[in-house]
Amino acid sequence: MQSSVPVAAFPRKPLVLALSGLAVLAAQALVTPALAQSENADSERELPAIYVIGKDQGAALRQPGAVSLIGVEELQMRQPRSTEEMLRVVPGVTVKPEEESAVVANIGMRGLSSADYKTLILEDGVPVAPGLFVGNGRYYNPRVQHMEGIEILKGAASLRYGPSTIGGVINYISRQPADGVQLSVRGGSFNTREASVEAGASSRSGDAVFGVIATQEKSDGFMDKGFEMTDIVFKTGIQLSENQSVSLKVSDYTSDANISYYGVFLNEYRAESRDNPAPDDWLLSGRRAVDVNHEWRINDSLRLNTLVYSSETWRDYWRFGVNGAASAAARSWVQTDSLNGNNRAFERTGLDTRLQWEHSLFGLGSESELGVRYMTESMDDVTIAAVRATPRTGSISRDVRDGADSLALYAQNRLQLSDSVALTAGLRIENYEQNRKDRRRTPAQGTSAGSDNTEYLPGLGLTWQTTPALQVFASLYKAFSPALNADALDALTDQELDAERSVNLEIGLRGGDGRISYEMAAFRMDFDNQIIPANSNSQFQRTNGGATLHQGMEFGAGMELGRGFSVDGNATWIPDAEFDGDRFTAAGVLTTPDGNRITYTPEWTANLSLNHQIGGLRSSLSLHHTGEQYTDVLNSVAIRENLTGFFTGRIDRYTLLDLSAVYEVNSQLTLSASIKNLTDRRYIASLRQGIYVGTERAVNAGFVYRF
């Protein structure tokens, strides 16, 4: 039953190869006339894409829930190292940092654990998590270098997307092609070097466009957790007729990161160790994807968007074993010569089509959206046993293939009851079939299992423009997150796990008068079931875990102070993110009393920025506060070093200061600089098999030159 496998266990698949070839042919068709004639083209153009909020004026005011929009100017100003660093300034969002490049995503929203996955993450409307149904969604985090904006949508309108929209929807917006060539260079602490080249052109008429952005980044990394990353995104589009257009996007990302589950021991943290606790462990990951987006404006009131996408993602995690006795004696991890490759390869293909229709209903203005989404995904989960002498090659000790097919139907209608009041009603029906096959078992042992679930998700939302400067919004809706294959079909048995379901209620205010803008919301998420996963450190059996309650408030505001100064900030207060009812082990032992807090859900998070602009110089001093958090369901306070599992204990609150500046020398040259963690605050960011230390002070500088 054992066999030897090479390092490249998961080669590129034919579908992505074929579609990548299509991208090359499209580029060849466009580049020659485009480069010669792009001087007369309009550089401001939009390729067909799916936006969860929309780019039309007033789009945010049409949503019956809280929204946040991060634009290109804010991305340039904050100079984030990762999308996580940018998202942590959004009201309601919490991040569990593990390393500064954020290769692995850890994002929570509104009292949902940032070590979990109940918030849907998209890029240009396409799901980017490796597995929404079949497996872990954390092992691909889009690179911030090719972004021009981020949309964050909460409330009933998020039913248009799914699954896992309990917390809401995050949609990264990749850059639109622009004529010309741009070079970006940045470097700084930990010997970090980053370079990006962006090029674009268009035909004389502007009907055909293309653009590419390529980024390479290398760093020795904080605590010698070095990494090397390459990210390439190619986009092209053509106007087929007066009312039809199509766009193609091809992306290729690879990352080699010297990171591990292992953190430092408590004594090493106190001694301010800066050594990598697992210097021989590597996380090798990558993603290749192709998206085709077609837009057909049938008439002035009817529009059809169709999106076809395919991707393959891989994550090879090579980790050495540890000698427990030697580690306990040394108070530091002592690695052995045994090595495991925990390697997973994901494939996904999907079709998402949406018909938007403006019409009259009962004599009232009405906007409808009808949609269908079909998606199939799979995961090969292979464990390879190796040794130090022959690393990344060995015998297979696990070989499981997970699959899932899902079909979603959804409808939403926004009815304008009066000039100031609109009612939005929607329904999403999601059916998904999951299957698992163990390729190391014999037919007599049983090789496969499956399960089938259907969810009905209604929603109702309201917006009321009481005055030009004040809007009231409210929503009530049902959301779900599926039990993943590892839990639903563990031991090749249908565990009969229900989906995680939540009834969400939200009410809020937003508005402004040009100088002041604000938004505030109160929210409640009432779970009737949270899954206790198979690999949980919670001591529970795998089960339908029961009720949890998440409720709180978030507030954000911005103000122009005059003389070039402005201030903006937000705060999120979540007094309740707790288990509702006692919980027991399979043996009937009480382990989590009623009222214990969900892990990685701080009661308070807050952000405050003081900004200034004079001429071409913009600067910002930003504060970020994260409250204390529990890391296990027992709500342990003292940090406990568990040599065979996760460290547990409470993480103290911490506050960080960042300083950034951007200077536009002229239309071609822009300089930038930033200091992250200005006060060099030392803090615990998270716990796994050891303590993950927050990144120390880091200084970076760079420039952008436009040819």
N, C-alpha and C positions, 0 to 999 in steps of 0.2 A: 504493500500500500504506500510505500515511500518512493519518492522520485527526486531527482536533482533538477533545479530550475536556475536559469541565469538571472542576472540583475534585472534586465529589461523584461519583466514578467508580463507586462501589459502593453503590447505594441499598438500603434495607431491603427484605428479601424477603417475599413474601406469607405464607409459613408462620409466620414470627415475628410478623408483623402479626396474623394470625388468633389465634395463641396468646396474644399480648399482650392482644387483645380479650377473650379468655376470662378472663384475670386480672382485667380491669376488671369484668366481669360478676360474677365470684366475689366481688370486694371489695364491690360494691354489695349483693349478697345478704347479706353478713355484717356490714357496717359498721353499718347502722341498728339492728338489735337488739343488736349487740355493745356499742356505745358506751353504750347506755341501761342495759344489764344486766350489765356486766362486773364490778361490784363483788362479785358472789357467785360469780364463776368462780375456778377454781383456776389461778393463774398459772404453776405448775410443770407443763408438759405437753411431750410430745415428738411432733413430727410425724414421719411415716414418712420414714426416710432410710437410706442405706447407710453403715455404719461399717466400716472395714477392720480395726479391732481390736475394737471393741465397747464399750458403756457399762455392761454388766453387771459386777457385782462379780467380780473375778478373771479378767476377760477377757484381760488381758495375760499371765497365767500359762498360758493355753491356747495361746499362740502358740509354735511351735517355732523361734523366731528372736528376735533383739533387737528391742525396741520402745521407742519414746519417746512420751510424751504431754505435750502442753503445754496447760494449762487456762486458764480465763478469768482466774484470779487472777494467774498469771504474766504473761499478756498485759497486764493492767492495771499490774503492777509495773514491767515493763521499758519500757513506753511506746514500742514500736518504731515507726519510720517506715514499715516495710515488712515483708512476710512474710519476705523474705531476711534482714533483721536479726534476726528471731526464730529462723529456722532455723540461723543460724550458731552457736548455742549447743548444738545437738544433736550428740551423739557421732557421728562418722563423716561429717558433712556439711561441705562446703566451699562457700564462696560467692566469686564473682569480682565484686566491686562495680564498677559503672560510674558510677552517680550515686545520690544519697541516697534518691530516691523509688523506685528499683528498678522503673522502668517495664518494663524488659527483664529476664527471669529468667536467672540464671546460677548453677545449682546442681549440684554434683557430690556423689557419695557413695562412700566407701570406695575411694578411688584412681581413680575415674572423673573425667575432666576436667570442671571446672565450666564450661568453654567448650563442652561437648558436651551431649547429651540422651539419657541412658540410665536416668533415674529417672522413673517415672510419677507425674504430679501430678494429683490429683483435687480437686474441691470437692463435698462431700456425695455422693461416689461417682461424680461425673461428670467425664470428662476435660476439662481446661481448656486444655491446650496447643492452639494453633490447628490444628496438623497432626501427627498421630501417624504417618501413612504418607506424606502428600503433601508436607510441607514443614516449615519451621523451627518448632520447638516453643517458642520463647523469647519470642514477641512478645505474650503476655498474662500478666500476673502479678497474681493476685487481690489485692484491697486488704485490708489487715489490719484496717481500721476496722470491717468487718462480720463479723469472726471471733469465735468464742467458744472455739476450740480447734484443735489440730493433732495428727493422728495420723501417726506414722512407723513403718512396718512393714518389716522385713527378713526374710530367710529363706524357707523353702519355702512358707509360707502366702501369700506374695505372688503365687503362681501363680493364685490366684483372680481376679487382675486382669491387665491387659495391654493392649498390648504394652509393651516398654521397661521391664521391671521388674528389669533386671540389678542396679541399685543398690538397688532396693526401691520402696516406694510411699509417697507423701506425700499425705495427705487433709486438706484444710482443712475445718473444720466451721463453717458459718455460724450466726449467732445464731438461737435459737428465739424466736418471738413471746412477749412478756411484756406484761401489761396495764399501761396507763399511757403516759405520755409522758416522754421523757428527752432533755435537751439537753446536748451535749458541745462544748466550745470549747477550742481549743488554738492557741498562737502562739509565735513565737520567732525565732531566728536566720534570716538570709536573708529577712526579711520574710515569714515563713511564717504563713499564716492557715488554720485548719481548723475547720469546724463540722459537726456531725452531729446529726440529729434522728431519734429512734427512737420509734415509736408502735405500740401494739398493743391489742387488745381481744378479747373472746370473748363467746359467747352465754351465757345464764343457766346452761345445763346444762354448758357447757364443751365441747360436742361440735363447735362451729365456732369457729375462731380465725383471726386474721389479724395480720400485723405488717409494718411497713415501716421501713427504715433508709436515710436519704439523707445522703450526705457530699459536701461540696465543700471542696477544698483548693487554695490558690494559694501560690506561692512564687517569689521572685526566683531562688532556687537558689544553691547553692555554685558559685563561679566564673561567676555570672550564667547558669547553666543553668536558666532559669525553667521552670515548668510550671503547668498548671491541670488539675485532675482532678475529675470528678463521678462518683459511684458510687451507684446506687439498687438496693436489693434488696427485693422484695415477696414475702412468704410467706403462704400461707393453707392451711387444712386443715379437713377435716370427718370426723367419725366416721359412716360410712355405716350400720354396724350394730354389734352387740356384738363382732364379730370382723373387721371390715373398716374401713379408713380410707384416705384419699387426701390427698395434699398437692400444692400447686402453688407453684412458685418462679419468679419472673420477675426478671431482673436486666438492668441497663442501665448500661454504663460507657463513659466517654469521657475521653481524655487528650490534651492538646497539650503537648509537651515540646520545649524549645529545646536538643536534644541531637544529637550526631553521632558518627560513627566517629572523628572527629578529636580527638586529644588534644594536649597541649603538647609542644614540643621539649625536649630535655634541658637546654639553657641556660635555657629559661623555667621549667622545674621548679626548677632550682637558684636562680633569681632569685625564687622564690616568687610567680610570676605568678598573679593571680586573675581573669584575663580569659577569657572564653569563646573557645576557639580557632576556633570555627565559629559566629559569632553569628547567621548567617542560615539555618542548617540547622534543620529541624523534623521531629520524629517525631509524626505524628498517628495515634492508634490508638483502638480501641473494641471493645466486645463486647456483643452482646445475646443473651440465652439464656432458654430456657424449659425447666423440668424438671417432670415429673409422676411422682409416686412413689405406688404403691399397695401396701398391705400387707394380706395375708389370712392370719389365723391360723386355719387350717383346723381344727385341733384342738390339744390341749395339746402334741403332739409334732411337728406339721407346720405350717410357715409358708412362704408364698410372697411374695416381694418382686418387684415389676416396676417398672422405671424406664424412662421414655421421655424423651429429651432432644433438644433442637435448639438450635443456636447459629450465629451469624454473627460473625466477627471480621475486623477490617480493620486494616491497617497501611500508612499512606502515609508514605513516608520521602523528604522533599524535601531533596536535598543539592547544594550548589554544587560545581563542579569547582575544582581548584586549579592555579595556575601553578607547576610544579615548579622552574623555574630561579629565579623570584622568591622562592619559599618557601625554597630553599636559601640564597639570598643574605641574606634577612631573618632566617633561623633562626626562622621563624614561618610558619604557613600563610597564603598570600595567595590569596584566593578570586577566581575569574573570574566572568564574567557568565553562563556556561552552567550550567544547572540540570537535574538528573534527578529524576524522581519514581519511586522504586522502590516500586511500590504493589502490595499483595497483599490479596486478599479470600478468606476461608475460610468454608466452610459445612460443618456436620456435623449428622447426624441419627443417633440410635442407640436401640437397645432392649436392655436388660439385665434378664434375669429369673433369679431364684435361688430354688431350693427347698431349704429347710433341714429336716432330718428327724432326730429323735431316736428311736433304736430299739435293738434288741438284735441283735448279730451274734456267732454262735458262743457264745451265752450271756454275752457281754460288752457293757457299755454302749457305744453307738456313736452318733456324730453325723455325718451326711452332708450335703454341699452339692452340688447339681447345678445347672449354669447354662448359659445360652446368651447370647451377646452378638453382635448384628449392628450394624454401623456403616458408614455411607457418608460420605465426606468429599471435598471438592473445594477447589481453590485456583486463583484467577485471578491470574496473575503478569504484571503490565503495567508496562512502563517507558515513561515519558513524557519526551521531550526538550523542555525549555523554556529560556527566557532570563529574565534579571532583569527586563527591561522588562514581560514578560507572565508572571509567575510562576504555576506550578501549572496551566498550560494549554499544550498543545503537541502535537507529533506523536508517534505511538506507534512506538517502536523495538523493542518486544518485546511479544508477546501470546500467552501460553501458558496452557493450562488443564490442570491435573493433577487426577486423580481416583483414588480407591481405595475398594474395597468389601472388608470383612473380616467373617469369621464365626468366632467362637470357641466351642468347646465345652469345658467343664471339669467335673471331678468331684473331690471331696475327701472323705475319710473319716477321722475321728478315732476311734480305737479305744482304749478304756480297758482296758489289759491287766491292771492291778491298781489298788489304791487310789492308788498313787503314780506309776505309769508309764502314759503314753499315747503311741500311735504314730499319726502322721498321714501318709497317703499321698494323692497327688493326681496328676492328669494334665490338661494343657491342650493342646488342639489348635487351632491358629490358622491359618486360610487367608486369604490376602489377594491381591487382584488389583489391580494398579496400571496406570494408563493416562495417556498424555500426548498432547495435541493442540496443535500449533503453528498458530495461526489466521492467521499471516502467510505461510504457505507454500502453494503451489499443490498440487493433487492429483498433478500430475506429479512434484513434488519429494518427495512423501510427507508426510502431515500428522500421522500418529499412530503410536504404538507402545504395547506393553503387556507386562506380565510377570505371572507367577503363582507364588506360593510357599506352601508349607505347612510349619508347624513343629510338632513333637511335643515337649512339655515335661513330663517327669516330675519328681516331687519326693517326698522322704521326710523326715519330721521326727519328733523324739522329745522328750518332756518327762519328767523324772524328779524328783519332789518327794522329795528324800532326807531332809529334815527340814522342820519347819514354816518354818524361816528360810532354807532353801537349796533352789533348784531348778536342775537341770542341763538344758540344752536343746541340741539339735543338729539340723542339717538338711543335706541334700544335694539340690541341684536344678539344673535346666537353665533358663536364661533367654535371651531374645533381644531384639534391637532391629532393626527392619527397615531396609534401605537405603532412603532416601527417593527420591522420584521424580526429583529433580534429578541424583542419581547413578545410580540404577538404569536410567533411560531417557534419559540424556544423549545429545544428537545424534539423538534419535528412534530410538535403537537399544537393544535390550535388552542391557545390559552384563553380564547373567548374574552379577549380584552376589548372593552368598549373604547371608542375614541375619547380623548380628553375634551370635554365640552364645557363651555362657559357661557353664561348669560351676562352680557356687558351693558352697562348703563352709563351714560355720559351726559352732562349738561355744562354749558360754558358760555363765555362772553368773549367777543373780540371787536376790535375797532381801532380808531385813531383819527387824528385831525391833520395829518401831514407832518407835524413836528413830533407827535407822540403816537406810538402804536403799541398794542397790547393784545394778549390772549390769555385767558385763564379757563380752566376746566376742572370739574369734579368728576371722578370716575369710580365705578365699582365693577369688579369682575368676580362673578360667583361661580366657582367650579362645582359641578356635581361629581366630577371624577378626575383625579390625577393619577396617571400611571406611575407605579413604582418600578423603575427599570431593572432589568436583569443584572446590570453591572453597577447598580447603585451602591454607594457606601453607607446606606441607610439602615441596614440590618433587617429590611422588610423582605417578605416574600414577593414574588412577582405577582401583582394583583391589580385589580381596579381599586385604586388607593383611597377613594373617598373625596370628601368636599374640602375645598380651600377657599379662602376669601382674600381678595386684594382690593383695597380701596384707598383713595387719597385725593390730592389736589396737585395741579401744576399751574405755574404762572410764568409768563414771559412778557417783557416790555422793552421798548427802546425809546430813546429821547435824544433829540438834537439840542445841545446846550448852547450853541453859538460859538463864534470865534474858532470854528473848525473842530470843536469838541463834540463828542457824542458818547452816550453810555447805553449799554444794553445788558440785560441779564435775565436769568430765570431761576426758578427754584421748584423742586418737586418734593412733596411731603407725602409719604406713604405710611401712615400709622399702622395699617393692617395689611400684612402679607403673611397669612398664617394658616395652619392646619385647623380645620373645623371638625373637632371630634378626636377622641383617643385613637391611637393606632397600635397594632400589636404585631409581633413576629408570628411566623407560622406555628410556633409552639404556644402561642397565646400570651407571650410576655409583653407587657406594656413598654413601648420604647419611645413613643412620641406623644406626649400629653397634648390635649386640646389647647390651642393657642400658641404652640411653638412656631417660630418664624421660619419662613421659606429661606433657603440658603441664598446668599449673594443678592440680597434685597435691602440695601440701606434705607433707613427711614428718611434721611435727608440727602439730597444732592442739590448743588447750587453752582451757578456760573455767573460771573460778572466781568464785563470788559469796559475799559475806558479807552476810547479811540480818539485820535487826533489826525487832522489832515491840514497841511499847509503847502500850497503849490503841488509839486509832484511827490511829496513825502507823506506817506501814511504810516502811522504807528499804532500799536495796540498793546495794552497791559491787561492780561486776562487772569482771572482767578477761577480755580475749579475746586470744588469741595465735594468729597464723598464721605458719607457717614459710616459708622461702624457696621460690620456685617458678620453674620454667622456663616460658617462654612460646612456645617453638618446639621441634620434635622434634629439632633439632640440639643442643639444650641449650646454646645460646650463653650466655655469662656477661656480657660487656659489652653494654650497650644499643646496638643498631644502629638508626640512623634511616634507614628505607627510605621514600623519597618516593613510590614507586609501589606500595607494599604495606604490610604490617603491620610495625610496629616489633618488634624481637625483643631478647631478653636475659633475664637472671635478675632476678627481683624479690626484694629483701631481705625478711627476716622483719620483722614488726612486732607490737607489743603495744598494745592500746587499753584505756583505763579509762572506764567509764560510771558515773554516779551518778544514782540516781532515788529519788523519795519520793512516797508517796501518803498523804493525810490525810483520813480520813472524819470530817467535822465532825459530821454527824448522818445520819439515814437518807435525807435528801434531797440533801445536798451533799457532794461529794468533790472535794478539791483535789489537783493533781499537778504535779510538776516533774521535769525531768531535765537532765543535762549529758552529752552524748555526746562522746567523745574528750576527757576531762577534762584531760589534760596537753597538749592541742593538738599531738599527735604528727603530724608531716608524713611521709607515706609514699606509695609508689607502689602503687595498688590493682590495676591491670592495664594491659596494653598493647593497643592496636589500631593505628590510623594516628596514633600519638602516645601520649603518656603520660596515663593516667587517674589523677588525683591523688585520694588518699583525702580524704574530707570533714573539714574542720578542726573545731575545737571548736564545738559547737552547743548553745544553751540554749533550752529550751522549757518552757512552763508552761500549765496549763489547769484546767478544772473540769468536773464533771458534775453536773447538777441534775435531780432526778427529781420531776416534778409529781404 
